[in-house]
Amino acid sequence: MLSVKLIDLINEAYKTADEHGWHSINRTFGDLIALCHGELSEALEEYRDGGLNKDNLIYYKNDKEGNIKPEGVAVEIADLLIRVFDLCKDMDIPIIDALKIKMEYNKLRPYLHGGKKI
C-alpha cells in the first residue's frame, strides 16, 4: 500500500494551486469554505447519479481541452481534501495538530453521542 505523509500532500496541494495562479487573487476564508462546499455537493451529485459502486467511484472522461479527466465520488472527495489542504496551508491553520487532537477527543465521546438521528 502506498504510504504518503499528510504534510507532503498539504504542501503539494498548496504548490499546485500557487503555480496555477490561485494565490495571486484575493480569496477570503468564506470563498475557500464555499469552494469546499462545492466539492461536497459534486460528490453528492456523483452519488445521486450512480451510488457507491465500483463504476462510480472513479471513472474518466474527456475534458474541454481533450485531456482525460478523472470523475466520480472518490475524485470529488479528493478535490475536497485538496481544497482543505490548500486552505490550511494558505491561512496557517495547523490541520495536522487539529486532526490529532480531535481524533483523540472523539475516542472519549459516548456511543452515538449528541442524541441525533443521523
MARBAVEX-187135 format. One line per 10 residues: number of its first residue (from 1); their letters; for each residue x negated, y, z of C-alpha. Coordinates in steps of 0.1 Angstrom, whole numbers. Layout:
NUM) a) X,Y,Z | ... $
REM end
This chain:
1) mlsvklidli) 0,0,0 | -12,35,-8 | -23,55,22 | -22,92,19 | -28,118,46 | 1,142,51 | -23,172,52 | -36,163,18 | 0,163,4 | 7,196,20 $
11) neayktadeh) -24,211,5 | -17,197,-29 | 19,210,-29 | 7,244,-20 | -22,244,-45 | 1,233,-74 | 27,260,-65 | -1,286,-63 | -16,275,-97 | 18,279,-113 $
21) gwhsinrtfg) 23,314,-100 | 49,308,-73 | 28,325,-46 | 24,356,-68 | 60,366,-63 | 77,377,-31 | 97,347,-18 | 114,351,16 | 119,324,41 | 156,324,31 $
31) dlialchgel) 147,319,-5 | 125,289,3 | 151,274,25 | 177,278,-2 | 154,260,-27 | 151,231,-2 | 189,230,0 | 190,229,-38 | 168,198,-38 | 191,181,-13 $
41) sealeeyrdg) 221,190,-35 | 203,175,-65 | 197,143,-46 | 233,141,-37 | 244,146,-73 | 220,118,-84 | 236,96,-57 | 271,105,-69 | 261,96,-105 | 247,62,-97 $
51) glnkdnliyy) 243,54,-60 | 212,39,-44 | 204,11,-68 | 170,4,-83 | 180,20,-116 | 190,53,-100 | 161,58,-75 | 135,67,-101 | 141,69,-139 | 127,90,-167 $
61) kndkegnikp) 140,113,-195 | 125,139,-218 | 124,175,-207 | 128,206,-229 | 90,205,-237 | 91,169,-247 | 74,156,-215 | 86,126,-197 | 103,139,-166 | 110,117,-135 $
71) egvaveiadl) 145,119,-122 | 166,102,-95 | 175,101,-59 | 139,94,-47 | 125,121,-70 | 148,148,-57 | 139,138,-21 | 102,140,-32 | 110,175,-45 | 124,185,-11 $
81) lirvfdlckd) 93,173,6 | 71,192,-19 | 91,224,-12 | 89,219,26 | 52,212,24 | 46,244,3 | 68,265,26 | 50,253,57 | 15,260,43 | 26,293,29 $
91) mdipiidalk) 41,305,62 | 16,288,85 | 42,265,100 | 25,237,119 | 47,210,105 | 24,180,113 | 23,191,150 | 61,197,150 | 67,163,134 | 47,145,161 $
101) ikmeynklrp) 64,165,189 | 99,160,176 | 94,122,169 | 82,117,205 | 111,137,219 | 136,117,198 | 124,85,215 | 137,99,248 | 172,106,235 | 201,83,244 $
111) ylhggkki) 218,59,220 | 239,78,195 | 232,110,213 | 255,140,209 | 288,122,206 | 292,129,169 | 309,105,144 | 281,106,119 $
REM end
